[in-house]
Amino acid sequence: MSYPVPFTFPIEQGRPLLVMSCSSTKRQVASGELVRFADLYDGPTWRQVKASRFPLTNVAAISALYGFLEPGLAIETYDRKMDDKAATRISTTSNHAWRLEQAVRQAGSAFIVGGALYRQLGETMLRQAPDLAGVVTFATGSYLAQRKQLGAWLRDQVAPIAANPELEAAA
């Protein structure tokens, strides 16, 4: 796929930001090809988000290689799993927490989905911006528990879109 610059989507204010962990399952793309991360990631939680029709303008990700990815950012495919070293690098030695903070402020709230290593970035951001603690929530528990929470959250978010044809056309 070819995308015009800029490579990111403007975040829709007033609609929560969904921050997802990356996916070890990815679509096959040519090496070196830039693909929006939401088009690249193809695991079960990513399929769940895409099937829900939640607007990708408000879907960000935390990548084991790239760190925080703003909505719509195009990246090259990669093969890297999140580990302690990557989570620490992303959370403490870069501007990823600040970028996440800016995205949350723009959206107004956020729901963060991912295991403890991905959650680390959200917790770092909240230590730096404690005023956001009331508007950021985390999925918790096992992978299956988080998928269930994600499904409930998506249904709550998408119901107003489905009920209003004008909103659906904008999504």
Buried (B, 14 or more C-beta within 10 A) or exposed (E): EEEEEEEBBEBBEEBBBBBBBBBEEBEEBEEEEBBBBBBBBBBEBBEBBBEBBBBBBBBBBBBBBBBBBBBBBBBBBEEEEBEEEBBEEBBEEEEBBBBBBBBBBBBBBBBBBBBEBBBBBBBBBBEEBEEBEEBBBBBEEEBEEBBEBBBEBBEEBBEEBEEEEEBEEEB
